[in-house]
Amino acid sequence: MPQGIPMFCAGPTVISRANGAWSNPSNWSTGRVPAANDKVAIGEGHSVVYDARSDVSVDCIEVKGTLAFRTDASTRLKVTTIMVLEGGVLEVGRAETPVARDAVAEIVIADRPFDAERDPAQIGHGIVVLGRVTMHGSVKSPTFVRTAREPLAGQTTLVFDAPVGAWRVGDQLVLPDTRQLRDKEGGRDYRPQDERVRIKTIEGSTATLESPLAFNHKGARNAEGGLELLPHVGNLSRNVVVRSDNPAGTRGHTIFVSRAEVDIRYVEFRELGRTRLGILNNTEFDSQGGVARMGTNQIGRYAVHFHHDFGPTRTPPNGYQFTLLGNAVDGSTKWGITVHRSHYGLIQDNVVYNSRGAGIVTEDGSESFNVFDHNFSLRTAGSLDAVAGNGYSSTLPNPGGDGSAFWFRGPNNYIRNNVAATAEESGFGLPVTALDTVRIPRFKGADTSVAGESIALDTVRASVLEFANNEAYGALQSGVTWAWSGTIAQLTVWHASRHGVTARPSEALTVKGFRARGDLSVLASASEKPVGVWVANYVSKQIVIDEANVQGVRVGVSSPFFYGQAPGDARAGSLSVENSYFRSYIGVNVATAYADDRSGGLPLKSATVRRSVFEGLDVQPISEHPPAAISANYGMTPRDARPRDPILVFEYNKQPEQNFRVYYSLQAPERVAPCHDTMPAVGGWVCR
């Protein structure tokens, strides 16, 4: 079997012998309905309709034909493993006949110990698909929505900015922690203030809750105190449910492999996944293939997992090799939705809550042409500690484990209209480079392990295909952590503790239409120093920040510009800030734009500020660094006297005649700062 998957139902005890209802004894080889501990086989050409609501635990179901759940009545199937073989079909509703709004279809993964002889790699205990699976619950649209007013502690009513007609009484909602944390509030000292609530009554765009809110979930304000942005509310309830029977016992998982054809919509995946954040511990085998030691933390057993799933050879009518739309993933032990070496998929309108490590993930960096559109991922725990034994280098000691709501290991996907909130590290983590060359599909349905069906992608020079209209906020360190080339377009970040964007691009990056808002009450402490865009521009050729609007942070744009090239290397890099607005303590800071005095004074890094407006911010000052619109001094070491290239300023505050150069001035020798003019709101010597 592909990927080492065992035949879980070898030697079945009950075999289908006709089409018809599961509950009809005459449809089974034993003349009885499958019972506790049975191994059930649904043969090729047979179509069985599951019509029971049972807590009897079946050992396994092997599907070569079709297993279809009734859609007009509630059903419950309790099973250890469902295995859908190639050519087999599992159907729990489909687009034209979803599970009826007043019915609930449940698949419950039983809590049983692993069989070390039959399944030493612990692939079972869940839903394993090599064939076709369709699941379609009653449409729950929108799956998440922005509030129309601030949800505050003690309130029992939520008002949304759009009607939520598909939401129902009893639905479980989740609200993010929207605070901008201070340094001391992060890490192990963090006490989350996201919360779950249930709907008591609902009408139009207003929901009354069963109990009052415990916390404030405030929005973001501009520097004048005007409310501009409000938090979202996600709905976790669906009427098709896949869940673990005992989350504290042997948990279930789902995995879609090889040529699996997957279309899953409006399904709740609850308390699934067995792989835990931390050190992996896989089953080990001896030289004869026998089990030397059973693993205790097996890799690859995630809540929803597309694992080397190339999809069908003939692309489905919607144009995607797999579809995951409108689902809720709640309470995964590591990753919520995992795409691993799977391509051309649609991941849209999903809500992922309470994950560890990351909420939505691409695992190895080869994943290509997937569309991640309008998903909401919130409350993601993580760890920045190195995790030995995971097979990764020291540059990536804990991949996908830092606590990012979204984490993408490679650049070759489309990421748009998503919302990230309440993540221990980043809203969107794209922090990985040095993947070198990966194999990507030549066409839809290509098997990238076949040379003729794949092409090489040099990730060193690759750009992210699309990153647009995303939003990150609340109880996170950075909105986006970025290490690739490409464009960050129309990004909104609010209440990030450290940086709106943390950028270490490989070659070139454009940040266009960026909006950041900070909580001014946090800046009452001089030790709090959030930055709008922080660029560690060591080897990048070109950084452009255009049409930014940054308010309520310590520094609008900051670039240390460390000297990164080898001696005599004449390649130059640049930072350009254009057409932007800053309402911050310091607008633009370029700390160390070194000139290479070993190659005739050629600047290795240059900085330009063009047609941008700067307004001050009345916050707690930093004694050693006064406020400034443009600064070459902030964060500098006085004794570092190497030559620097000046910051070039054109049309300062959009005044055509205001063009000048800014030099580092803190104890600078004459040769570094030939002009000693001063100018209000400029930190450095000015040369007009």
C-alpha positions as CSV (number, residue, x, y, z in Angstrom):
1,M,0.0,0.0,0.0
2,P,1.2,3.6,-0.6
3,Q,3.1,5.3,2.2
4,G,3.4,2.0,4.2
5,I,-0.4,2.0,5.1
6,P,-1.4,-1.5,6.3
7,M,-4.6,-3.3,5.5
8,F,-6.5,-2.6,8.6
9,C,-9.4,-4.9,7.8
10,A,-7.5,-7.9,6.5
11,G,-9.6,-10.9,7.4
12,P,-13.0,-9.1,7.7
13,T,-15.6,-10.6,10.0
14,V,-18.6,-8.9,8.1
15,I,-18.7,-8.4,4.3
16,S,-21.4,-6.5,2.3
17,R,-23.3,-8.7,-0.1
18,A,-25.8,-6.3,-1.6
19,N,-26.7,-2.6,-1.9
20,G,-28.9,-1.1,0.7
21,A,-29.1,0.2,4.3
22,W,-26.5,-0.6,6.9
23,S,-29.3,-1.5,9.3
24,N,-30.6,-4.2,7.1
25,P,-29.2,-7.6,8.3
26,S,-29.8,-9.2,4.9
27,N,-27.2,-6.9,3.3
28,W,-24.4,-8.6,5.3
29,S,-22.6,-11.9,4.9
30,T,-23.4,-12.8,8.5
31,G,-27.1,-12.1,8.3
32,R,-26.7,-9.5,11.0
33,V,-25.8,-5.8,11.3
34,P,-22.1,-5.2,12.1
35,A,-21.5,-5.3,15.9
36,A,-18.8,-4.4,18.4
37,N,-15.3,-5.1,17.3
38,D,-16.3,-6.3,13.8
39,K,-14.0,-5.8,10.8
40,V,-16.3,-4.6,8.1
41,A,-15.6,-4.7,4.3
42,I,-17.8,-3.0,1.8
43,G,-17.0,-4.7,-1.5
44,E,-16.4,-3.2,-4.9
45,G,-19.6,-2.3,-6.6
46,H,-21.6,-2.3,-3.4
47,S,-23.3,0.9,-2.1
48,V,-24.2,0.9,1.6
49,V,-26.2,3.7,3.2
50,Y,-25.3,4.3,6.8
51,D,-28.5,5.0,8.6
52,A,-27.8,4.2,12.3
53,R,-27.1,6.3,15.4
54,S,-25.0,3.9,17.4
55,D,-22.4,3.9,20.1
56,V,-21.3,0.4,19.3
57,S,-17.6,0.5,18.4
58,V,-16.7,-1.2,15.1
59,D,-13.0,-2.1,14.8
60,C,-12.5,-1.0,11.2
61,I,-14.4,-0.4,7.9
62,E,-12.7,-1.0,4.6
63,V,-14.4,0.7,1.7
64,K,-13.9,-0.6,-1.9
65,G,-17.4,0.3,-2.9
66,T,-19.4,3.2,-1.4
67,L,-20.3,4.0,2.2
68,A,-22.8,6.9,2.1
69,F,-24.5,8.4,5.2
70,R,-28.1,9.3,5.2
71,T,-28.5,13.1,4.8
72,D,-32.1,13.5,6.0
73,A,-31.7,12.1,9.5
74,S,-29.1,12.1,12.3
75,T,-26.5,9.4,12.3
76,R,-23.6,8.4,14.4
77,L,-20.8,5.9,13.6
78,K,-18.3,4.9,16.2
79,V,-15.2,3.2,14.7
80,T,-11.5,2.9,15.2
81,T,-10.4,3.2,11.5
82,I,-12.2,3.9,8.3
83,M,-10.0,3.1,5.3
84,V,-11.2,4.2,1.8
85,L,-9.2,2.3,-0.8
86,E,-8.5,3.4,-4.3
87,G,-11.8,3.3,-6.2
88,G,-13.8,3.4,-2.9
89,V,-16.1,6.3,-1.9
90,L,-17.0,7.7,1.6
91,E,-19.9,10.2,1.3
92,V,-21.3,12.2,4.2
93,G,-23.4,14.6,2.1
94,R,-22.4,16.2,-1.1
95,A,-22.9,19.7,-2.6
96,E,-26.3,18.9,-4.2
97,T,-27.5,16.9,-1.1
98,P,-25.8,18.2,2.1
99,V,-26.7,16.8,5.4
100,A,-30.0,18.4,6.3
101,R,-29.9,21.5,8.5
102,D,-31.8,19.7,11.4
103,A,-29.8,16.5,11.2
104,V,-26.3,15.7,12.6
105,A,-23.9,13.2,11.1
106,E,-21.1,12.1,13.5
107,I,-18.0,9.9,12.9
108,V,-16.5,9.2,16.3
109,I,-13.0,7.7,16.5
110,A,-12.9,5.1,19.3
111,D,-10.4,5.2,22.1
112,R,-8.5,2.0,21.8
113,P,-4.9,1.0,22.2
114,F,-2.7,0.5,19.1
115,D,-2.2,-2.9,17.7
116,A,1.6,-3.1,17.5
117,E,1.4,-6.1,15.1
118,R,-1.1,-4.7,12.6
119,D,-0.3,-1.0,12.8
120,P,3.1,-0.4,14.3
121,A,3.5,3.1,12.7
122,Q,0.1,4.1,14.1
123,I,-1.4,5.2,10.9
124,G,-4.9,4.0,11.8
125,H,-7.3,5.3,14.5
126,G,-8.9,7.8,12.2
127,I,-10.0,8.2,8.6
128,V,-7.4,7.1,6.0
129,V,-8.3,7.9,2.4
130,L,-6.8,6.8,-0.9
131,G,-10.0,6.9,-2.8
132,R,-12.8,9.6,-2.9
133,V,-14.3,11.3,0.1
134,T,-17.1,14.0,0.0
135,M,-18.4,15.5,3.2
136,H,-20.9,18.4,3.1
137,G,-22.7,19.7,6.0
138,S,-25.4,22.3,6.0
139,V,-23.9,25.6,4.7
140,K,-22.6,27.7,7.5
141,S,-21.8,31.0,5.8
142,P,-20.2,33.2,6.8
143,T,-18.0,31.0,8.9
144,F,-16.5,34.1,10.6
145,V,-17.6,37.7,10.6
146,R,-16.3,41.0,12.0
147,T,-18.2,42.6,14.8
148,A,-19.9,46.0,14.4
149,R,-19.1,47.2,17.9
150,E,-16.5,46.3,20.5
151,P,-17.4,43.1,22.5
152,L,-16.8,44.1,26.2
153,A,-16.8,42.1,29.4
154,G,-20.2,41.7,30.9
155,Q,-22.1,42.1,27.6
156,T,-24.5,39.3,26.5
157,T,-25.0,40.6,23.0
158,L,-22.8,40.5,19.9
159,V,-23.5,42.7,16.9
160,F,-22.0,41.7,13.6
161,D,-21.3,43.8,10.5
162,A,-23.2,41.4,8.3
163,P,-26.2,39.1,8.6
164,V,-25.5,35.6,9.9
165,G,-28.6,33.8,8.8
166,A,-27.0,30.4,8.7
167,W,-26.0,30.6,12.4
168,R,-28.2,28.8,14.9
169,V,-29.2,28.8,18.5
170,G,-26.6,26.7,20.4
171,D,-23.8,27.4,18.0
172,Q,-20.4,27.8,19.6
173,L,-18.6,31.0,18.9
174,V,-14.9,32.0,19.6
175,L,-13.6,35.5,20.1
176,P,-9.8,36.3,20.0
177,D,-7.7,38.0,22.6
178,T,-7.2,41.4,21.0
179,R,-4.8,43.0,23.5
180,Q,-1.4,44.3,22.6
181,L,0.8,42.4,25.0
182,R,3.7,44.0,26.8
183,D,7.0,42.1,27.0
184,K,6.3,40.8,30.5
185,E,2.9,39.4,29.4
186,G,4.2,37.1,26.7
187,G,5.7,33.6,26.8
188,R,5.0,31.5,29.8
189,D,3.5,34.4,31.7
190,Y,0.7,34.8,29.1
191,R,-2.8,34.4,30.4
192,P,-5.1,34.1,27.3
193,Q,-8.3,36.2,27.1
194,D,-9.9,34.5,24.1
195,E,-13.2,32.8,24.9
196,R,-15.9,30.5,23.7
197,V,-19.5,31.4,24.0
198,R,-22.8,29.9,22.8
199,I,-25.7,31.5,21.0
200,K,-29.0,31.8,23.0
201,T,-31.0,33.7,20.4
202,I,-30.2,35.1,17.1
203,E,-31.8,37.5,14.7
204,G,-30.3,39.2,11.6
205,S,-26.9,40.4,12.6
206,T,-27.4,40.2,16.4
207,A,-26.7,37.3,18.7
208,T,-27.7,37.0,22.4
209,L,-25.3,34.8,24.4
210,E,-26.0,32.1,27.0
211,S,-23.6,33.8,29.4
212,P,-21.9,37.3,29.5
213,L,-18.4,37.8,28.1
214,A,-15.6,37.4,30.6
215,F,-13.1,39.7,28.8
216,N,-12.9,42.9,26.8
217,H,-12.2,42.3,23.1
218,K,-11.4,45.9,22.1
219,G,-10.6,47.1,18.6
220,A,-7.9,49.2,17.2
221,R,-7.8,53.0,17.2
222,N,-5.9,55.6,15.3
223,A,-3.6,58.1,17.0
224,E,-6.6,60.5,17.5
225,G,-8.5,57.8,19.4
226,G,-10.9,57.0,16.6
227,L,-12.1,53.4,16.4
228,E,-11.0,51.9,13.1
229,L,-10.8,48.1,13.3
230,L,-12.9,45.6,15.2
231,P,-12.3,41.9,15.9
232,H,-13.9,38.9,14.3
233,V,-16.0,36.1,15.7
234,G,-15.6,32.5,14.4
235,N,-18.3,29.9,14.4
236,L,-17.1,26.4,15.3
237,S,-20.4,24.5,15.0
238,R,-21.2,22.3,12.0
239,N,-23.7,19.5,11.6
240,V,-21.2,17.0,10.2
241,V,-18.7,16.1,12.9
242,V,-15.5,14.0,13.0
243,R,-14.2,13.8,16.6
244,S,-12.2,11.8,19.1
245,D,-14.3,9.8,21.5
246,N,-11.7,10.5,24.3
247,P,-9.4,13.5,23.6
248,A,-7.3,12.5,26.6
249,G,-7.0,8.9,25.3
250,T,-6.0,7.6,21.9
251,R,-7.1,10.5,19.6
252,G,-8.2,10.2,16.0
253,H,-6.7,11.9,12.9
254,T,-7.5,12.2,9.2
255,I,-5.0,11.6,6.4
256,F,-5.6,11.9,2.6
257,V,-2.9,10.2,0.6
258,S,-1.7,9.6,-3.0
259,R,-4.6,9.9,-5.5
260,A,-7.3,10.7,-2.9
261,E,-10.1,12.9,-4.3
262,V,-11.2,15.1,-1.4
263,D,-14.1,17.6,-1.2
264,I,-14.9,18.5,2.4
265,R,-17.3,21.4,3.2
266,Y,-18.8,22.6,6.5
267,V,-17.5,19.9,8.7
268,E,-16.3,20.1,12.3
269,F,-13.1,18.3,13.2
270,R,-13.0,18.3,16.9
271,E,-10.2,17.2,19.2
272,L,-8.3,15.4,16.6
273,G,-4.5,14.9,16.0
274,R,-2.0,12.8,17.9
275,T,1.3,14.3,17.0
276,R,2.3,16.7,19.8
277,L,4.4,19.8,19.7
278,G,7.9,18.9,20.9
279,I,10.3,16.0,20.3
280,L,9.1,13.4,17.8
281,N,9.3,9.8,18.8
282,N,8.6,7.5,15.9
283,T,8.3,3.7,15.9
284,E,11.6,2.0,15.2
285,F,12.1,-1.2,13.2
286,D,14.9,-3.7,13.2
287,S,16.7,-5.0,10.1
288,Q,14.0,-7.6,9.5
289,G,11.2,-5.1,9.6
290,G,10.1,-6.1,13.1
291,V,9.1,-3.5,15.7
292,A,12.1,-2.7,17.8
293,R,10.3,0.1,19.7
294,M,6.8,1.6,19.5
295,G,6.8,5.3,19.1
296,T,5.2,7.7,21.6
297,N,4.9,10.8,19.4
298,Q,4.6,9.7,15.8
299,I,5.1,12.2,13.1
300,G,2.3,13.1,10.6
301,R,-0.8,12.3,12.6
302,Y,-2.5,15.7,12.4
303,A,-6.2,16.7,12.6
304,V,-6.6,17.3,8.9
305,H,-3.7,16.2,6.8
306,F,-3.1,16.2,3.0
307,H,-0.1,13.9,2.8
308,H,1.6,13.5,-0.6
309,D,-2.0,13.8,-2.0
310,F,-1.6,14.6,-5.7
311,G,-5.3,14.2,-6.3
312,P,-7.1,12.5,-9.2
313,T,-5.5,12.3,-12.6
314,R,-8.6,14.1,-14.0
315,T,-9.0,17.4,-12.2
316,P,-12.5,17.9,-10.5
317,P,-14.9,20.3,-12.1
318,N,-14.1,23.2,-9.7
319,G,-10.5,23.2,-10.9
320,Y,-8.8,22.1,-7.6
321,Q,-7.1,18.8,-6.8
322,F,-8.7,18.9,-3.3
323,T,-11.2,21.2,-1.6
324,L,-11.5,22.1,2.1
325,L,-14.1,24.8,2.4
326,G,-16.1,26.2,5.4
327,N,-14.8,23.7,8.0
328,A,-14.0,24.2,11.7
329,V,-10.9,22.6,13.3
330,D,-11.0,22.8,17.0
331,G,-8.4,21.5,19.6
332,S,-5.6,19.9,17.6
333,T,-2.5,18.7,19.5
334,K,-0.1,20.3,16.9
335,W,-1.3,21.5,13.5
336,G,-4.9,22.1,12.5
337,I,-4.8,21.9,8.7
338,T,-1.6,20.5,7.2
339,V,-0.7,20.5,3.5
340,H,2.3,18.3,2.9
341,R,3.7,17.9,-0.7
342,S,0.2,18.3,-2.0
343,H,-0.7,20.9,-4.7
344,Y,-3.5,22.9,-6.5
345,G,-5.8,22.7,-3.5
346,L,-8.4,25.2,-2.2
347,I,-8.4,25.9,1.5
348,Q,-11.1,28.5,2.0
349,D,-13.4,29.9,4.7
350,N,-12.1,27.6,7.4
351,V,-11.9,28.4,11.1
352,V,-9.0,26.9,13.0
353,Y,-9.0,27.3,16.8
354,N,-6.8,26.2,19.7
355,S,-3.8,24.6,17.9
356,R,-0.3,24.0,19.0
357,G,2.7,25.0,16.9
358,A,0.6,26.4,14.0
359,G,-3.0,26.5,12.8
360,I,-2.7,26.1,9.0
361,V,0.6,24.8,7.6
362,T,2.5,23.8,4.5
363,E,5.1,21.4,5.8
364,D,8.2,20.8,3.6
365,G,8.3,23.8,1.2
366,S,7.5,22.0,-2.0
367,E,3.7,22.6,-1.7
368,S,2.7,24.6,-4.8
369,F,-0.3,26.5,-6.3
370,N,-2.6,26.0,-3.3
371,V,-5.0,28.8,-2.6
372,F,-5.4,29.8,1.0
373,D,-8.3,32.2,0.9
374,H,-10.4,33.8,3.7
375,N,-9.5,31.5,6.6
376,F,-9.6,32.5,10.3
377,S,-6.9,31.0,12.5
378,L,-6.8,32.0,16.2
379,R,-5.4,30.9,19.5
380,T,-2.1,29.2,18.5
381,A,0.3,28.1,21.2
382,G,3.9,27.4,20.5
383,S,7.5,27.4,21.6
384,L,10.7,29.0,20.3
385,D,12.8,26.5,22.1
386,A,15.0,24.3,19.9
387,V,13.6,20.8,19.6
388,A,16.4,18.2,19.3
389,G,15.8,15.0,17.3
390,N,13.4,16.4,14.7
391,G,15.8,16.0,11.9
392,Y,16.2,19.7,11.1
393,S,19.2,22.0,11.1
394,S,20.1,24.5,13.7
395,T,18.7,27.3,11.5
396,L,15.2,25.7,11.8
397,P,15.1,23.9,15.1
398,N,11.4,23.8,15.6
399,P,9.7,24.1,12.2
400,G,6.1,25.2,12.4
401,G,6.3,25.1,16.2
402,D,6.8,28.7,17.1
403,G,3.1,29.5,17.5
404,S,2.1,31.1,14.2
405,A,-1.6,31.1,13.2
406,F,-0.5,30.4,9.6
407,W,2.9,28.9,8.8
408,F,4.2,28.4,5.2
409,R,7.5,26.7,4.7
410,G,7.8,27.5,1.0
411,P,6.9,30.4,-1.3
412,N,4.8,28.8,-4.0
413,N,1.2,29.4,-2.9
414,Y,-1.5,32.0,-3.0
415,I,-2.3,33.5,0.4
416,R,-5.1,36.1,0.5
417,N,-8.0,37.5,2.6
418,N,-7.0,35.5,5.7
419,V,-7.3,36.6,9.3
420,A,-4.9,35.6,12.1
421,A,-5.3,36.4,15.7
422,T,-4.0,35.5,19.2
423,A,-0.9,33.6,18.1
424,E,2.1,33.1,20.4
425,E,4.5,34.2,17.7
426,S,3.3,35.5,14.3
427,G,0.0,35.8,12.6
428,F,1.7,34.7,9.3
429,G,5.0,32.9,9.5
430,L,6.9,32.7,6.2
431,P,10.3,32.6,7.9
432,V,12.2,29.9,6.0
433,T,14.9,30.2,3.3
434,A,17.7,27.9,2.3
435,L,15.4,25.3,0.9
436,D,17.5,25.4,-2.3
437,T,15.8,23.4,-5.1
438,V,12.5,21.6,-4.6
439,R,10.4,19.6,-7.0
440,I,7.1,21.1,-7.9
441,P,4.3,19.6,-10.2
442,R,4.5,20.2,-13.9
443,F,0.7,20.0,-14.2
444,K,-2.4,19.3,-12.1
445,G,-2.4,15.7,-10.8
446,A,1.3,15.3,-11.4
447,D,3.2,12.9,-9.1
448,T,6.3,14.9,-8.2
449,S,8.2,11.7,-7.3
450,V,8.2,11.0,-11.1
451,A,10.9,12.9,-12.9
452,G,8.8,13.6,-16.0
453,E,5.9,15.0,-14.0
454,S,7.9,17.6,-12.0
455,I,10.1,20.5,-12.5
456,A,12.8,22.1,-10.3
457,L,12.1,25.3,-8.4
458,D,15.1,27.3,-7.1
459,T,13.6,28.7,-3.9
460,V,16.6,31.0,-3.4
461,R,15.3,33.3,-6.1
462,A,11.6,32.4,-5.9
463,S,8.9,34.9,-4.8
464,V,5.7,34.2,-2.9
465,L,3.1,33.8,-5.6
466,E,0.6,36.1,-3.8
467,F,0.2,37.6,-0.3
468,A,-2.6,40.1,-0.3
469,N,-5.4,41.5,1.8
470,N,-4.5,39.6,5.0
471,E,-5.0,40.8,8.6
472,A,-3.3,39.9,11.8
473,Y,-3.9,41.2,15.3
474,G,-4.1,40.7,19.0
475,A,-1.8,39.0,21.5
476,L,0.9,38.2,18.9
477,Q,4.5,39.2,18.6
478,S,4.6,40.0,14.9
479,G,1.9,40.3,12.3
480,V,4.0,38.7,9.5
481,T,7.5,37.1,9.7
482,W,8.9,37.0,6.2
483,A,12.0,35.7,4.6
484,W,11.1,35.5,0.9
485,S,11.1,37.8,-2.1
486,G,7.8,39.1,-3.4
487,T,5.1,41.5,-2.5
488,I,3.1,42.0,0.8
489,A,0.0,43.8,-0.5
490,Q,-2.7,45.5,1.6
491,L,-1.7,44.0,4.9
492,T,-3.3,45.2,8.1
493,V,-1.7,44.5,11.5
494,W,-2.9,45.8,14.8
495,H,-1.8,45.3,18.4
496,A,1.4,43.4,17.5
497,S,3.8,43.5,20.4
498,R,7.1,43.5,18.5
499,H,6.7,44.2,14.7
500,G,3.9,44.5,12.2
501,V,6.2,43.0,9.6
502,T,9.5,41.3,10.5
503,A,11.3,41.1,7.1
504,R,14.4,39.3,6.1
505,P,13.8,38.9,2.4
506,S,16.1,36.8,0.3
507,E,16.4,39.4,-2.5
508,A,13.6,41.9,-3.1
509,L,10.5,42.8,-1.2
510,T,7.7,45.3,-1.8
511,V,5.3,46.2,1.0
512,K,2.5,48.1,-0.5
513,G,-0.6,49.5,1.2
514,F,0.5,48.4,4.7
515,R,-1.6,49.6,7.6
516,A,-0.6,49.2,11.3
517,R,-2.2,50.4,14.5
518,G,-0.8,50.2,18.0
519,D,-2.3,50.6,21.4
520,L,-1.1,53.9,22.8
521,S,-1.6,52.8,26.4
522,V,1.2,50.3,25.8
523,L,3.6,53.1,24.9
524,A,3.1,54.6,28.3
525,S,6.2,52.5,29.1
526,A,9.4,53.6,27.5
527,S,10.5,50.0,27.4
528,E,7.8,49.0,24.9
529,K,9.2,49.5,21.4
530,P,6.8,48.0,18.8
531,V,7.8,48.7,15.1
532,G,5.6,48.9,12.0
533,V,8.0,47.4,9.6
534,W,11.4,46.0,10.7
535,V,13.8,45.1,7.9
536,A,16.9,43.1,8.6
537,N,18.2,43.9,5.1
538,Y,21.5,42.0,5.2
539,V,21.7,40.6,1.7
540,S,18.5,41.9,0.0
541,K,18.9,43.8,-3.2
542,Q,15.8,46.0,-2.9
543,I,13.2,46.8,-0.3
544,V,10.3,49.1,-1.2
545,I,7.7,50.3,1.3
546,D,4.9,52.2,-0.5
547,E,1.6,53.7,0.7
548,A,2.1,52.6,4.3
549,N,-0.1,54.1,7.1
550,V,1.4,53.4,10.5
551,Q,0.1,54.9,13.7
552,G,0.6,54.3,17.4
553,V,3.9,52.5,17.4
554,R,7.4,53.4,18.6
555,V,9.0,53.3,15.2
556,G,7.3,53.3,11.8
557,V,10.0,51.7,9.7
558,S,13.3,50.5,11.1
559,S,16.2,48.9,9.3
560,P,19.5,48.1,11.1
561,F,21.3,47.6,7.7
562,F,24.0,45.5,9.1
563,Y,27.1,45.2,7.0
564,G,26.6,41.7,5.4
565,Q,28.7,41.4,2.3
566,A,32.2,39.9,2.0
567,P,35.1,42.4,1.7
568,G,35.3,43.9,-1.8
569,D,31.8,42.7,-2.8
570,A,30.3,45.6,-4.8
571,R,26.7,44.5,-4.8
572,A,24.4,47.2,-3.4
573,G,21.1,47.0,-1.6
574,S,18.5,49.7,-1.0
575,L,15.5,50.6,1.1
576,S,12.9,53.0,-0.3
577,V,10.0,54.4,1.7
578,E,7.5,56.2,-0.5
579,N,4.1,57.9,-0.3
580,S,3.6,56.9,3.3
581,Y,2.1,58.4,6.5
582,F,3.6,57.9,10.0
583,R,2.2,58.9,13.3
584,S,4.8,57.4,15.5
585,Y,7.6,58.3,18.0
586,I,10.1,57.8,15.3
587,G,9.0,57.7,11.7
588,V,11.8,56.1,9.7
589,N,15.1,54.8,11.3
590,V,18.1,53.6,9.3
591,A,20.7,52.8,11.8
592,T,23.8,51.6,10.0
593,A,23.8,52.3,6.2
594,Y,27.5,51.5,5.9
595,A,29.6,52.7,3.0
596,D,32.2,50.2,1.9
597,D,35.5,52.1,2.4
598,R,37.3,49.1,1.0
599,S,35.8,49.6,-2.5
600,G,36.0,53.3,-3.1
601,G,33.2,54.3,-0.8
602,L,30.5,52.5,-2.8
603,P,27.4,52.2,-0.5
604,L,26.5,48.6,0.2
605,K,23.1,49.8,1.5
606,S,21.3,53.0,0.7
607,A,18.1,54.4,2.0
608,T,15.6,56.9,0.4
609,V,12.5,58.5,1.9
610,R,10.3,60.1,-0.7
611,R,6.9,62.0,-0.5
612,S,6.1,60.8,3.0
613,V,4.4,62.6,5.8
614,F,5.5,62.5,9.5
615,E,3.5,63.5,12.5
616,G,4.6,63.2,16.1
617,L,3.1,61.0,18.8
618,D,2.8,62.1,22.4
619,V,3.9,59.0,24.3
620,Q,6.4,58.2,27.0
621,P,9.8,59.4,25.7
622,I,13.1,57.4,25.6
623,S,15.7,59.5,27.4
624,E,18.6,58.6,25.1
625,H,16.6,58.9,21.9
626,P,14.3,61.9,21.4
627,P,11.4,61.6,19.0
628,A,12.2,62.1,15.3
629,A,10.5,61.9,11.9
630,I,13.7,60.5,10.3
631,S,16.6,59.3,12.3
632,A,20.1,58.0,11.6
633,N,20.9,57.8,15.3
634,Y,18.2,55.7,16.9
635,G,19.7,52.5,18.4
636,M,23.2,53.3,17.4
637,T,26.4,52.6,19.2
638,P,28.4,55.8,19.7
639,R,31.8,54.2,19.2
640,D,30.9,52.7,15.8
641,A,32.6,55.3,13.5
642,R,32.7,53.4,10.2
643,P,31.6,55.4,7.1
644,R,27.9,55.5,6.4
645,D,25.9,56.4,3.4
646,P,23.3,59.2,4.2
647,I,19.5,58.8,4.1
648,L,18.3,60.6,1.0
649,V,15.0,62.5,1.6
650,F,12.9,63.9,-1.2
651,E,9.7,66.0,-0.8
652,Y,9.7,65.7,3.0
653,N,6.1,66.0,4.3
654,K,5.1,66.2,0.6
655,Q,6.7,69.6,0.2
656,P,8.5,69.7,-3.2
657,E,11.3,72.0,-2.0
658,Q,12.2,69.9,1.1
659,N,15.1,67.7,-0.3
660,F,18.1,66.8,1.9
661,R,20.5,64.2,3.2
662,V,20.6,62.8,6.8
663,Y,23.9,61.6,8.3
664,Y,24.6,59.8,11.5
665,S,25.7,62.4,14.0
666,L,26.1,60.7,17.4
667,Q,29.8,61.5,18.2
668,A,30.5,61.1,14.5
669,P,33.9,62.2,13.1
670,E,34.0,64.9,10.5
671,R,34.6,62.6,7.6
672,V,31.4,60.7,8.3
673,A,29.1,63.7,8.7
674,P,30.4,66.5,6.5
675,C,27.2,68.6,7.2
676,H,26.5,69.7,10.8
677,D,23.2,71.4,10.2
678,T,20.3,70.5,12.4
679,M,16.6,70.3,11.6
680,P,13.6,69.8,13.8
681,A,12.3,66.2,13.9
682,V,15.4,64.8,12.2
683,G,17.8,62.7,14.2
684,G,21.1,63.3,12.5
685,W,23.2,65.9,10.7
686,V,21.3,67.4,7.8
687,C,22.9,68.3,4.5
688,R,20.7,70.3,2.1
